[in-house]
Amino acid sequence: MFPSIQMHNTDCHCTRCNNNDQGVSRVSRRTAQRHNKRARFEAEKRSMEVDTEIIPTYQSDSVEAMDGQANSPISDAVSTFDNDVFVGNDYNGDESDTTDDNDSDDNGEEDTAEIYVEEFNNEDPFAASGMPENPVHRFIATFTVLFASRYVVNKGSVVLIEFINELLKIYGQDFQLPESLAGLHKMTGFSSITKGIKRFVSCPNCHCIYEENMSVPPHCVFTNVGARSPCGLRGTIIDPMHNLFLGTPKRMMDRWVDKKTIGAEEFAAMEKIAETMVLPRDYTKLTSKIGKGFPYMKADDWKSWVLVYSPVLLHGVLPFEMYNNWMNFVRACRYLIKPSITFDEVNSAHDYLEMFCKKATELYTPTILTCNMHLHLHLRETIRDFGPVYGYWLFGFERYNGLLKHIKTNGKDSFEATYMRSFVQNAFKGDYANAVLKSSSHVPFFNILSKLSPKFTPTTTVITLSSRPFRLQSFLLASSNPHLPPKGNEPLPPSTFPLQLKKSSLMDETDYAHLLQHYKTSYDLPDLVSYQYATLTNSFVDNEITKLKFIDLLGQQYRGKNGSASCGSLVHIMFVGSDGRNTLAYAGQIQYLFTHSFTHPSNSNLHLTRMVHDHRHVFAYIKWFNTSSDRSREDDGLEFCLPTFSPDSRHCIVPVHRIFLEIATARITTSRNVSKMLVIALPKKLYA
């Protein structure tokens, strides 16, 4: 056979090939493409430091922009690639075009400097060069592709497209949608969301992953190198969801039931108390399951049982030593599920788990311990190696399984890819809509798009309440350090916006008096007057407020009391003790959330460079439960309060920045027929 011959038939004008008398070099098409990519990469690096430089390049063949490159900062200055772009193993052309070139003796290193498209990681992932410039037409195309992905199957989408095209003709529009769903995806850039999805196969023995089109070894090539620790677990993630909540609680409950420690009478009594308990929205209610003996319990159910129900309901039911030993497990779980945890807390949790396991062998029998309980003692290493449990426990994985099972497929082969395409599209619809609808003229359409993509938050309508940048550490400090209380107009997390506002209203006169007093104290303005005397001075406080439906602070959702529903309204707020040094957590219930505008009189004539939203404050109106002198449950992490509210005062006006924790409550009646309320503090989310 004749050796393959390189065809040097393409002119290259890159900076390396134009250093000759002709200002051009003849190279192969493959080399020209490689030079082109390198030129774009180097130009993009320079554009970060100096103004963009035009790179003179030229391709003899017809060219068009690659997918995802249309919005590159230098896309107009540089010629783009040929239609048959080579990435990875997708090229199936003539071998002669893929061999290395030796046409440039001065550039011997160039063939080893492959620059792939993936390296341009700052380009718009939703670039859609085919989208119309007309904002109405652009919205129609975006709406159609989002509506079809959510509600319409392939055949129905074609009918939808035909219907919309007919309407466009009737109203004399010079725009038509592509006739196929695939064409619509390409024109709008919606196909970019799923363009990186690939199929893989796994080894059934070692679970090694291979791309489907790769050469897979005929047998397992995994070599077991042995263990370096007695258990061989260091470096292996132990899932805290299964380890803590799907093993030990059920094991202990089964033992208590088998040994008649807990029977039907105790279950009925516990159910009665459980019916009085109020839990945060993120915790599962177990009222009926407790009375029936815990049937069909899932990890979420056991989590609620361990953290919320069991400290209240098992007290007085289990023998004293058994209850105290169980509380060691509860205390460990309280530490381990925190979104942010210190090394000292990790060690404390390990000590509690160790005490729980050792004492269990004494209270029951050595056979009570299982392999799963042994793994409790390796959670310390897991958290030290991989961080807090929120990063890898399987609660999110299990919830996504619930979402995936509702995705409809055609029942044929490759259903895995169908699952993944639907899942990825749903995850990034909001980002896609923000990327293609950037004009202010699209604002009227946002309400419709939010119904097609629940995660769609228009960037053009997100308005923060302060000109100062949001700082996470300062925000967290505001809730934990009452010595430096915020005023209410400090920056809130960006994820809090847009605020879910109701219509403006006038504040109740009694509540308004406390708001006025709050401003007097917070801003040290004793001369502030009521709105009733607004004509006499500029130093007054308006009585108009805007209530909020709810507020989301770092993933934790709070809302006001709505009738008999109290989920999300029970909170802990830190206050300075009477001695001026100690800090105490007080339990209260949010009655309503609201925003209020107030400008410090000395700032009313500031220059226009001051942001107009600095005057807006975000508050919660909170009623406080009366405290109790009973401290008998403090060692269990519980506190007693009375189920009545103290008189209202200026302390009822609380900036939302000060919300420390969400709490659960339970009402109990003592042997002397005194009604009390137990408060269970729970860790809050920190999704920054």
Salt bridges, closest charged atoms under 4 A:
ASP11 OD1 - ARG26 NH1 2.75
GLU53 OE2 - ARG46 NH2 3.39
ASP84 OD2 - ARG29 NH2 3.28
ASP97 OD2 - ARG29 NH2 3.29
ASP101 OD2 - ARG34 NH2 3.71
GLU109 OE2 - ARG16 NH1 3.17
GLU110 OE1 - HIS35 NE2 2.99
ASP111 OD1 - ARG34 NH2 2.68
GLU114 OE2 - ARG34 NH1 3.68
GLU166 OE2 - LYS169 NZ 3.87
GLU211 OE2 - LYS198 NZ 3.81
GLU212 OE2 - ARG199 NH1 3.74
ASP239 OD2 - HIS242 ND1 2.38
ASP254 OD2 - LYS250 NZ 3.03
ASP282 OD2 - LYS685 NZ 3.11
ASP300 OD2 - ARG399 NH2 3.07
ASP301 OD2 - LYS289 NZ 2.76
GLU321 OE2 - LYS359 NZ 3.66
GLU345 OE2 - LYS338 NZ 2.71
GLU354 OE2 - LYS358 NZ 3.95
GLU362 OE1 - LYS359 NZ 3.43
GLU381 OE2 - ARG380 NE 3.92
ASP385 OD2 - ARG234 NE 2.65
GLU416 OE1 - ARG199 NH2 3.48
ASP614 OD2 - ARG610 NH1 3.71
ASP630 OD2 - LYS676 NZ 2.95
GLU634 OE2 - ARG631 NE 3.35
ASP636 OD1 - ARG331 NH2 3.59
ASP636 OD2 - ARG633 NE 3.02
GLU639 OE2 - HIS572 NE2 2.71
ASP648 OD2 - LYS623 NZ 3.01
